[in-house]
Amino acid sequence: MKYAGIAIGVVVVVAVLAIVIYFLLKKNNVGKKKDFVEFDGNNTELLKVKSLSEKECKGRSLSAIVPPTHDALIIRNGAIVNQCSGGEFPLTENGVTIRTLKIMYVSKTVRVTINWGTQEKQRIPYRDPKIGKIVSVGAYGEAEVKVSDPSKFYLNLVSNFGDTFSIDNLQERIRTLVVDETVKAIGKVINEKKLSYVDFEPAKFDIQKEVGDYLSVKFTNTFGFEVFDFIIKNMNLAQEEEEEIKRIYAEDSDYERGKVIYDRNEEIKERERQSERRRKEAIRDDKELDDFLYNRERDRERDDIEYERKNRHEDQDRLWAREDKERDYKERIENKHMDTVKDIEISRSEAEKVKNQNGGENGKSSLGNAGHHCSVCGASYKPGAKYCPSCGMTLPSEEISSKCPDCGSEVPWGTAYCPRCGHKFGK
């Protein structure tokens, strides 16, 4: 009996402990079924939304599996709870699994092609500078879009759909936005460039580059998606407007073509008149030759005269040109010589003046004390100088000297006057 009471006591204690542990585990969500919400799409769609009801979340510890090619937004009641990028993320808030939530998987790499085009009511009004009237410009092409900011993309674009959201509705909305902004951008570009209708096609690549850059910045900042490879396939006018512009250009083209033909015909007529004058001159010359040449040498002489007649103008021009060239050359030489002679005379007169001012007693000159003198201009220079300070003439070395014919003194070569007796040396 004693051992039976002990056994019953142990059983009761174990049961109490089991009950306490159960409630503790229940309170801390331990023991709940843990599960994963995996991405069941592929990387060919721009985004995919997966909704979880309260029933699906109840009693489960859920975690979202996000592939590395996608970003995931955890959304509850239209608000973003968390943003995940590649990996496993618990779908809990304050340790409790979030109930009634949506997971929006957004591809990082997928580009969606948007075909855009202006409808009749969306045509761009534009004043064509060629015809001076307003025309309506239409265009169509394609572009690619890719999500760059998932949060901004959801808040400013996807959340506006509410319960009516679908991928088709989203792509249609993006196409509408692209068309509206494209119409504005094309109108702005062609107005700034002042393009006429005939300039649209040559300038199409410049237009689409400017419009594509504008759209990419606009949509990235506003809606969180970028625009790539924006292409304008065609730009056109309404049929009646296009026909009118073609008619105006055709008239201008006919006028220009007619003017070219007229100028060419006038040139041909002038050449014909010149040819007729030359022909008459040749006939007159031949008649004169026939009157004066009667012997066997007449034909040869006539050929020589004809050749001379053809070339005499060229020979005369060459002769005159050569004479003009020789005359100009002689004039330059004479002018240069006169300038040189004039400079020498001026230098000599200045040297004479210096000599008269510095003459010493008994007819001795003090020029020898001032240095040597240039043989060209007579200017004095200091011993050891290599060039004349007045005319730039190369001066002789001081070692070269000669004797004065009057007094016999040694005089350095190049000295204009003897420093002893004042004798004037020649060049």
C-alpha positions in Angstrom: 0.0 0.0 0.0 2.8 2.3 0.8 4.4 1.8 -2.6 1.1 2.2 -4.4 0.5 5.6 -2.8 4.0 6.7 -3.9 3.3 5.6 -7.5 0.0 7.4 -7.6 1.7 10.6 -6.4 4.4 10.4 -9.1 1.7 9.9 -11.8 -0.2 13.0 -10.5 3.0 15.1 -10.5 3.9 14.0 -14.0 0.4 14.8 -15.3 0.5 18.2 -13.7 3.9 18.9 -15.3 2.7 17.7 -18.7 -0.4 20.1 -18.5 1.9 23.0 -17.5 4.3 22.3 -20.3 1.4 22.1 -22.8 0.0 25.4 -21.9 3.5 27.1 -22.0 4.2 25.7 -25.4 0.7 26.8 -26.6 1.3 30.3 -25.3 4.6 30.5 -27.2 3.2 29.1 -30.4 5.5 26.1 -30.0 4.1 23.1 -31.6 2.2 24.9 -34.3 2.5 23.5 -37.8 5.3 25.3 -39.6 4.9 25.7 -43.3 6.3 27.6 -46.3 4.6 29.8 -48.9 6.6 29.1 -52.1 6.6 31.0 -55.4 4.8 28.9 -57.8 5.2 31.1 -60.9 8.1 31.6 -63.4 10.3 34.5 -64.4 8.3 35.4 -67.5 5.7 37.5 -65.8 6.2 41.1 -64.5 4.5 40.2 -61.2 2.4 37.5 -59.5 0.1 38.0 -56.5 -0.6 35.2 -54.0 -3.4 35.7 -51.4 -3.7 33.8 -48.1 -7.0 33.7 -46.2 -7.3 33.7 -42.4 -8.2 30.0 -42.5 -5.0 29.2 -44.4 -2.9 31.1 -41.9 -4.6 29.9 -38.7 -2.5 27.5 -36.6 0.5 27.7 -38.9 3.9 29.4 -38.6 4.3 30.6 -42.2 7.4 31.8 -44.0 7.7 33.1 -47.5 10.3 31.7 -49.9 11.4 34.4 -52.3 13.5 33.4 -55.4 16.6 35.5 -56.1 15.1 36.7 -59.3 12.2 38.4 -57.5 11.4 40.9 -54.8 8.4 40.2 -52.6 6.0 42.7 -50.9 4.1 41.5 -47.8 0.8 43.3 -48.0 -2.1 43.4 -45.4 -5.2 45.5 -45.9 -3.6 47.4 -48.7 -0.5 48.4 -46.7 3.1 47.1 -47.2 4.2 45.2 -44.1 7.6 44.1 -45.3 9.7 44.0 -48.5 11.8 40.9 -49.1 14.5 40.2 -51.7 15.6 36.6 -52.2 15.5 34.1 -49.3 13.2 32.9 -46.5 11.1 35.5 -44.5 8.7 34.8 -41.7 5.1 36.1 -42.2 4.7 37.2 -38.7 4.1 40.4 -36.8 5.0 40.6 -33.1 5.6 36.8 -33.1 2.1 36.0 -34.5 1.4 34.8 -38.0 -0.2 37.6 -40.1 -3.7 36.5 -41.2 -5.4 37.5 -44.4 -2.4 38.8 -46.4 -1.1 39.0 -49.9 2.4 38.4 -51.2 3.2 40.2 -54.5 6.2 38.7 -56.2 7.9 41.3 -58.6 10.4 40.2 -61.1 13.7 42.0 -61.2 14.6 41.1 -64.8 11.4 40.6 -66.8 10.7 43.3 -69.4 7.2 43.6 -70.8 6.7 44.9 -74.4 4.2 47.7 -74.7 2.8 48.4 -78.1 1.7 52.0 -78.2 0.0 54.2 -80.7 -2.0 57.4 -80.9 -5.8 57.1 -81.5 -7.6 59.6 -83.7 -8.5 61.8 -80.7 -4.9 61.7 -79.4 -3.2 63.0 -82.6 -0.7 65.8 -81.8 -1.7 69.3 -83.1 1.3 70.9 -84.7 2.0 74.0 -86.9 4.0 72.9 -89.8 6.6 75.6 -90.6 6.6 74.8 -94.3 2.9 75.4 -95.0 2.2 77.6 -92.0 -0.9 75.8 -90.8 -1.8 73.4 -88.0 -1.7 69.7 -88.8 -2.4 66.6 -86.7 0.5 64.2 -86.2 0.0 60.5 -85.4 2.6 58.0 -84.4 3.0 54.4 -83.2 5.7 52.1 -82.0 6.8 49.9 -79.0 8.7 50.1 -75.8 9.8 47.7 -72.9 9.1 48.4 -69.2 10.7 46.9 -66.1 10.0 47.5 -62.4 12.8 49.4 -60.7 11.1 50.3 -57.4 8.6 47.6 -56.2 7.2 49.7 -53.3 6.6 52.8 -55.5 5.2 50.6 -58.2 2.7 49.0 -55.9 1.7 52.2 -54.0 1.3 54.5 -57.1 0.0 52.0 -59.6 -1.1 48.5 -58.5 -2.9 49.6 -55.3 -5.2 51.8 -57.4 -6.9 48.7 -58.9 -8.1 47.3 -55.5 -10.1 44.1 -55.9 -10.3 44.5 -59.7 -6.5 44.0 -60.1 -5.3 41.7 -62.9 -2.1 41.5 -65.0 -4.1 42.4 -68.1 -5.5 45.5 -66.4 -2.1 46.5 -65.2 -0.5 46.2 -68.6 -3.3 48.2 -70.2 -2.9 50.9 -67.6 0.9 51.1 -68.3 0.2 51.3 -72.0 -2.2 54.1 -71.5 0.3 56.0 -69.4 3.0 55.5 -72.0 0.8 56.7 -74.8 -0.3 59.8 -72.9 3.3 60.9 -72.0 4.6 59.9 -75.4 2.1 62.3 -77.1 3.2 65.1 -74.9 6.9 64.4 -75.4 6.7 64.1 -79.2 4.8 67.3 -79.5 7.4 69.1 -77.3 10.4 67.7 -79.3 9.1 68.5 -82.8 8.1 72.0 -81.7 11.5 72.7 -80.2 13.2 71.4 -83.4 10.8 73.3 -85.7 10.5 70.2 -87.9 8.4 70.0 -91.1 6.6 66.9 -92.0 9.3 65.9 -94.5 11.9 66.1 -91.7 10.1 63.6 -89.5 11.6 60.5 -91.0 15.3 61.8 -91.1 15.0 63.0 -87.5 13.1 60.0 -86.2 16.0 58.5 -84.3 16.8 61.7 -82.6 13.2 62.2 -81.6 12.8 58.7 -80.2 16.0 59.0 -78.1 14.9 62.2 -76.5 11.3 60.9 -75.9 12.7 57.6 -74.5 15.0 59.4 -72.1 12.1 61.6 -70.9 9.7 58.7 -70.4 12.3 56.6 -68.4 13.0 59.5 -66.0 9.3 60.3 -65.7 8.0 56.8 -64.9 10.9 55.9 -62.7 10.3 58.9 -60.5 6.5 58.6 -60.5 5.5 55.0 -60.8 8.7 53.0 -60.1 9.2 51.4 -63.5 11.7 52.1 -66.2 11.2 52.4 -70.0 13.7 50.7 -72.3 14.1 50.4 -76.1 11.6 53.1 -76.9 11.0 52.9 -80.7 8.9 55.1 -83.0 8.0 52.9 -86.0 6.1 55.6 -87.9 5.0 59.2 -87.8 2.2 60.3 -90.1 -0.4 63.0 -90.8 -4.1 62.8 -91.6 -4.6 61.8 -95.3 -5.9 65.1 -96.5 -3.1 67.0 -94.7 -0.4 64.8 -96.1 -1.8 65.2 -99.6 -1.8 69.0 -99.3 1.8 69.1 -98.0 2.9 66.8 -100.8 1.2 69.1 -103.3 3.0 72.1 -101.9 6.3 70.4 -102.0 5.7 69.1 -105.5 5.0 72.7 -106.7 8.2 73.9 -105.1 10.1 71.0 -106.6 8.6 71.7 -110.0 9.7 75.4 -109.7 13.3 74.4 -108.6 13.5 71.8 -111.4 12.2 74.3 -114.0 14.8 76.9 -112.8 17.6 74.3 -113.1 16.4 73.4 -116.7 16.2 77.1 -117.7 19.7 77.8 -116.4 21.1 74.8 -118.1 19.4 75.8 -121.4 20.8 79.3 -121.1 24.3 77.9 -120.6 23.9 75.7 -123.7 22.8 78.7 -125.7 25.7 80.8 -124.6 28.1 78.0 -125.5 26.5 77.7 -128.9 26.9 81.5 -129.5 30.5 81.3 -128.5 31.0 78.4 -130.8 29.4 80.3 -133.7 31.6 83.3 -133.1 34.7 81.1 -133.2 33.5 79.4 -136.3 33.0 82.7 -138.1 36.4 83.9 -136.9 37.9 80.7 -138.3 36.2 81.2 -141.6 37.4 84.7 -141.8 41.0 83.6 -141.0 40.8 80.8 -143.5 39.6 83.2 -146.2 42.5 85.6 -145.5 44.9 82.7 -145.7 43.5 81.5 -149.0 44.0 85.1 -150.4 47.7 85.3 -149.4 49.0 81.8 -149.7 49.2 80.3 -153.2 52.1 77.9 -153.2 52.6 74.4 -151.9 53.6 75.6 -148.4 50.2 77.2 -148.0 48.6 74.2 -146.1 51.6 74.0 -143.7 51.6 77.7 -143.1 47.9 77.7 -142.5 48.2 75.0 -139.9 51.0 76.9 -138.2 48.9 80.0 -138.2 45.9 78.2 -136.9 48.0 76.7 -134.1 49.4 80.1 -133.3 45.9 81.6 -133.4 44.8 79.0 -130.8 47.7 79.5 -128.5 48.6 83.2 -128.9 46.3 84.3 -126.2 47.8 81.8 -123.7 51.4 82.7 -124.8 50.6 86.4 -124.4 49.1 85.8 -121.0 52.2 83.8 -119.9 54.5 86.5 -121.3 52.6 89.3 -119.5 52.6 87.3 -116.3 56.4 86.7 -116.6 57.0 90.4 -117.3 54.8 91.4 -114.4 56.7 89.1 -112.2 60.1 90.4 -113.4 59.0 94.0 -113.0 57.8 93.3 -109.4 61.0 91.6 -108.6 63.1 94.5 -110.0 61.0 97.0 -108.1 61.5 95.1 -104.8 65.3 94.9 -105.4 65.5 98.6 -106.3 63.4 99.6 -103.3 65.5 97.5 -101.0 68.7 98.9 -102.5 67.5 102.5 -102.2 66.5 101.8 -98.6 70.0 100.4 -97.9 71.7 103.3 -99.6 69.6 105.8 -97.7 70.4 104.1 -94.4 74.1 104.1 -95.1 74.0 107.8 -96.1 72.2 108.6 -92.9 74.7 106.6 -90.8 77.6 108.3 -92.6 76.2 111.8 -92.0 75.7 111.0 -88.4 79.3 109.7 -88.2 80.6 112.9 -89.8 78.6 114.9 -87.4 80.1 113.0 -84.5 83.6 113.5 -85.9 83.1 117.2 -86.3 81.8 117.5 -82.7 84.6 115.4 -81.2 87.6 116.8 -83.1 90.7 117.4 -80.9 93.6 119.9 -81.1 96.3 119.8 -84.0 93.7 118.0 -86.2 93.6 114.9 -84.1 90.3 113.1 -83.7 89.0 111.7 -80.4 87.1 109.0 -82.3 89.7 106.5 -81.5 88.9 106.8 -77.8 85.2 105.9 -78.5 85.9 102.6 -80.1 85.8 101.2 -83.7 83.5 102.1 -86.5 81.3 100.0 -88.8 82.4 99.9 -92.4 78.8 100.0 -93.7 77.1 102.7 -91.7 80.0 104.3 -89.8 78.5 103.8 -86.4 81.0 103.3 -83.5 81.1 100.1 -81.6 83.0 98.9 -78.6 86.0 96.5 -79.0 85.0 92.9 -79.0 81.5 93.4 -80.5 80.4 90.8 -83.2 77.5 92.8 -84.8 77.0 96.5 -85.6 74.6 98.0 -83.0 73.2 100.3 -85.8 72.8 98.2 -88.9 73.4 94.7 -87.7 76.4 94.1 -90.0 78.7 91.3 -89.0 81.9 93.0 -87.6 85.4 91.8 -88.3 87.6 90.2 -85.7 89.9 92.6 -83.8 93.0 90.6 -84.8 92.6 91.8 -88.5 94.1 95.2 -89.1 95.6 97.4 -91.8 97.8 100.5 -92.0 96.6 104.1 -92.5 97.9 105.3 -95.9 98.4 108.9 -94.4 100.0 108.3 -91.1 101.0 104.6 -91.2 99.2 103.8 -87.9 97.8 100.3 -87.3 94.0 100.5 -87.8 91.6 97.5 -87.1 89.8 96.3 -90.2 86.3 97.8 -90.6 87.2 101.2 -89.0 85.6 104.0 -91.0 88.2 106.7 -89.9 91.8 106.5 -88.8 91.8 107.3 -85.0 95.2 109.1 -85.4 94.8 111.4 -88.5 91.1 111.0 -89.3 91.6 109.4 -92.8 88.3 108.0 -94.2 88.5 104.4 -95.3 86.4 102.9 -98.1 84.1 99.9 -97.7 
